[in-house]
Amino acid sequence: MKPMLIAFVVAGLIAFGADYGLDYAGFTSQERTAGAAVRLD
């Protein structure tokens, strides 16, 4: 049971870390799909 809980915590940390890292690197869905003629607020 303990290894499964540790795996869940690690998976959550990886998910939040990947979300933050991709936003920081400029890989948000708005930046990837919007062209130069689109105004984003």
C-alpha positions as a printed Julia matrix, in Angstrom:
41×3 Matrix{Float64}:
  0.0    0.0     0.0
  2.83   2.39    0.86
  4.56   2.11   -2.55
  1.26   2.82   -4.32
  0.7    6.0    -2.28
  4.26   7.13   -2.99
  3.67   6.49   -6.71
  0.5    8.62   -6.63
  2.34  11.48   -4.95
  5.23  11.26   -7.42
  2.81  11.16  -10.37
  1.09  14.29   -9.04
  4.41  16.09   -8.62
  5.45  15.15  -12.16
  2.11  16.4   -13.53
  2.33  19.76  -11.76
  6.01  20.11  -12.65
  5.32  19.38  -16.32
  2.45  21.89  -16.37
  4.62  24.62  -14.87
  7.6   23.76  -17.06
  5.6   23.77  -20.31
  3.93  27.09  -19.43
  7.34  28.59  -18.64
  8.8   27.27  -21.9
  6.01  28.81  -24.02
  4.08  25.67  -24.89
  0.61  26.81  -23.81
 -2.25  25.92  -26.12
 -2.87  29.6   -26.89
  0.72  30.2   -27.93
  0.91  27.01  -30.01
 -2.37  27.44  -31.95
 -2.69  31.21  -32.39
 -1.27  32.87  -35.47
  0.18  36.36  -35.81
 -3.22  37.77  -36.86
 -4.95  36.72  -33.62
 -5.25  39.14  -30.71
 -5.12  37.46  -27.31
 -5.91  39.4   -24.16
